[in-house]
């Protein structure tokens, strides 16, 4: 199974400190734990690529890493500024792999990996509109992979306001579907 938890609190109220306590507790477990920092991405278009590259860094299985990179490339399409030339070439040399088949292979690989992967995403409320939307879309699209667990810190009033500004009709309901 997998899921996404939203830690909702005002800016400066201790979300990062709470994350640090959680990460300290998880270090003693058999989990893979890492931070994804979307504000380091050059723009909203790079967030998905940066996430999957970070995830692949923490996965020991080389075949699964390759599948994750292929999935990211398919999500991004040809308009992306893909940094992995090998994946770019492989995508065009072996185009027969459809997205559904790739998702099934990633699911199987994550189950075979046997470890929970806990991803912490902090300071979402410091991002701008399209960046926030990309992070939420990323969580929504990958939180259904087995053994992936997201813990995301944000100020709900800020994020809902930004989502409203980019024409999400019911921002609170949109957030409830993700967290």
N, C-alpha and C positions, 0 to 999 in steps of 0.2 A: 504494500500500500504506500501511499504518499499523501502529503497534504501541505498546505500553506497556512502559516499563522501570521496574522497581522498584529504587531504591537503598536497600538495607537496611543499617542500621548503628545502633549504640546512640546514644541522645541525647547530644549534645555531642561527637561524634566527627568533625565536619567536613563533614557532608552539605551544609549551606548554602554553605560555602566551595567545595566541589566544584561545586555548581550555578553559582556565580558564574563559575568558570573555564569551564564549559561554555557559559554564556550569552555570555561574552566571545568565545569561538571562533565561535559561531553568528552574531554580529553582522555578520561579514564575508560571510555567505552570503546567499542569496536567500530566506531563511526569515522567516516571521513568528514572533516569539518573545515570549511573555508569561508572567507569573506568575499563577496562580489561587490565591487565598488563602481557602480555605473557612472558616477561623476568623473571617473578617470577616462571614460570613453570620449573620443573627440567630438562626437555628436550622437544624436538619437539613432542614426543608421548604423553606428558601430556597436551599439549595446549588445545586440544578439550575438554577433561574431565574437566580441570580447568575452561574453558569458561562456559560450561553448568552448572557447580556447582555455579559459580558466578551469572549467569543469574537466576538460580532457587532461589538463595538467595533473589533476588529482586522482584520475582513474588509472590503475596499474595495467589494465588489459589494453594492449596495443590495438587489437581489432575493434574493441569498443570505442577507443579514442577516434579511430578512423570513421566509424559509423556516426559518432557525435559530430565530427567535423563535416561529414557529408550532409547530415541533417541540417546543420546551421547553414550550409551553402544552399540547400534547397529552400529553406525558409527565406533566405535573403534574396535568392534569385540572381539574375545576371546583373542587376543594378548595383551590387555590392562591390566594395573595394576589398576583395578577398586577399588575405595576406599569405595564404598557404598555396603555393603554386602546384604542389603535388595533388592536393584535393581538387583544385580547379581543373587540372588535366584529367584526373580520374573521373570527375563528374561528366566530362564530355566524351571520354573513351568508353565509359560504361553507363550510358544513359538509361538502360533498361530497368534499373532499380527504381520502383515507384516509391512514393512517400509512405504508403501504408506498409509495404514490406520492410522499409528501413526502420519505421517506428517499431514494428514487431521485433526486429533484430536488436534494436536498442533495449527494448523491454527485457528480452531474454538475456542480454548481456548484463544489464543492471541486476537482474535476479541472480544470475550466476556469480556476479561480483560478490554477492552475499553481505555487503556492508551498506549501512544507511549512509547517505550523503546528505549532510546538513549544510545548507547554504544560508549564510547571514547576509542580508542586504540592509544596510543602515542608511539613514539620512536621505530617504526618498523625498522627503519634504524640502530638500535643498536643490532639487532638480527643477527643470522647466517643463512646460506642458507636454510637448511631444516626447521628451525623455521619460517623464513619468508614465505616459501611456505605453511606451515601449517596454519599460520594466514590468508593468502590470500584465501586458500581453505575453511577455516572456514567462512570467510566473504561471499565468493561465495555461500556456501551451506546453509547459514542461512539468507542471505539478501533477500531471496524471501518469508520469513515468514512475515505475515502482522504485521504492527506496530513495526517492528524492524528497527532501523536506526543506521547505523554505521558511525562514523566519525574517519578516520584513518589518522594519521600524519606520513609522511615518506619523505625521500630524494629519489626522483624518479631515479636519476642517480645511486645511490648506490644500490637500490633495483633491478633495471633493470640489473645491472652488476652481482649481486648475482644470479638472476634468470637465466641469461645466463650461469653462471658457473655450474648451476645444470641442464643444458641441456633443458631449456625452449627456444624454437627456436626464438620466437619473443616476448621478454619480454615487450616491450612497448604496443603491442596489447593485451597481456595477462592482463596487468594492466588496460587497457581501458575497458576490458570486466567486470572488477570487480568494478571500480569506474567510 
